[in-house]
Amino acid sequence: MSNQPFKIFSGTKSKYMALEIAKNLGVELGQMNIQRFADGEFQVSYEESVRGDEVYLVQSTFPNSDNLMELLLMVDAAKRASAKSVTAVIPYFGWARQDRKDKPRVSIAAKLVASMLTAAGVDSIITMDLHADQIQGFFDLPLNHLLASSVFIPYIKKLKLKDMVIASPDVGGVKRVNSYAKYFNVPLVMCHKQRARANVVEKMTIIGDVQDKNVILIDDMIDTAGTICTAAQVMMDNGAKSVRAIASHAIMSDPATERINKSALEEVVFTNSIPYDTSRSDKVKIISVAGLIADTIERIHQHESISSQYLV
């Protein structure tokens, strides 16, 4: 019989997060081995029994796709080792931008990933700030959708900004940003962008007033930082006092760091759902969500509600 109420294991690239979650819960991180072969193939094996245990597997599925494949093999191995239940803890759910057919003859990758996780045998999912809420409907199993606002709102409060406005860098993020604006009882500003192609913004205009305002741009992720840096510059050109950005997931593909360093942004705040080396930029700050995830695991184990965690 296990001495722990549950066991936590980690994939290769999310071990920093898993260690912090385990520490918050007062348990040891489970022993697992990922053996890699010369051709790039790898094998997952648990180095301790998981028979009859509640197993939580921590792995964000950011690029490259090895992170997703590791998670699938971890789920499969746990099920074959007779785990009582397997919960995939995916702080950043990758492939989420492909959530619908926006043109003919394209895949819906988010649905495919959901199907693969289900086929592997996962019993439930814990994730945070999905790119699109409808992805929750791609799963026919329990999905606990956490909100980074639980850690971002206390940070914004500490800034004690006067004349603050909350802004969305695009139309798609208005629902998310509106919840922050209502919470702080401040105006909402929106950017309307026209793309030349993926990751390239051709034109951006502001809907709302930013004159003499301290602007906080809120998004779910920053990839190449083209949109967020363009939005910041447009805000400053329209008379803003300062512009900050807050985003849940630091994808930060090149040349994102360079763009942020040269931008009008005063600071950019992320969670640690994806690892990022802050020594690359003085403007980037990271807030941990390990405590939030640990609390969620504890609540799930105790069959308690997690909705009280939500501030907005």
C-alpha positions, 0 to 999 in steps of 0.5 A: 500500500502506498504511503502517499495519497497520490504520486507525481511524475514529470516529463523531461522539460517540465521537471522544474514545475513538477518539483515545485508542485511536489514540494508544495504538496509535501511529497517526493517526486516519483522516480521515472526513467526516459531512455533515449535511443540513437534514432530519437525514439524513447521509452518511458518506464516507472522505477517504482510501483504505481499499482492502485495509486492516483498518478499525476503526470506533469508535462506541458506540451510546448514545442518540440513534439517530443513533449507531447509524445513523452506525455502519451507514453507516460499515460500509457505506461501508468495505465499498463502498470495498473494505476488507479487513475491517471491525471495529465497536468498540462500547464500549457496545452500545445497545438491549441491555436488549431482549434477549428477549420479556419480554411479548407483542408486543414487539421483541427490539431487541438481535437486530435491531441485530445483524442490521442490523450483519451486513447492513451488512457488518461482519466482527467486533465488539469490545464491552464488558460486554454487558447480557446474555451471550446477545447474543453468540449474536445474531451469526453472526460473531466477537464479542470481549467485553471485561470492564471488570473489567480496569480496575475490579479494579486500582482496587478494590485501590487503595482498600484497603478493610477489611471489604469486601463486593461487592453486586449491585443486582439479581438479574440481576447476580449472576453478574457480581458473584460473579466479583468476590467470588470474586476478592477472596475477600469475601462477596456481597450481593444486592438484591432489587427490585420494580419499579412500572414501568420505571426505578421501584423500588417496594421493595428488600430485602437478602439478606446482611449489610452491618453495619459493611461497606464495600460496593461495588455493581457493575452494567453500567450506570446509567441514571436511577440510581434502583436504585443510589441506592435500594440505597445507602440501603438498605445504609446503613440496614442498618448499612453503613460506606460504599457505592460504586458501580462501573458499566461504562456511564454512560448517566446519563439525567436525573435521574441526576446529581442523584440521585447527588449527593443519595445515600448513595453515596460515589463512582460509578466508570464507564468512558469507554464513554459520554462524561460530564462529571465537572464535573456531580458530585464523586462521579463518577470516570471510568476509561479503557478506551482502553488495553484496547481498543487492546491488543485491536486489536493482539492481533487484528491479530497473531492473538493470544489476548485472554483473558489480559486477563481478570482474572475 
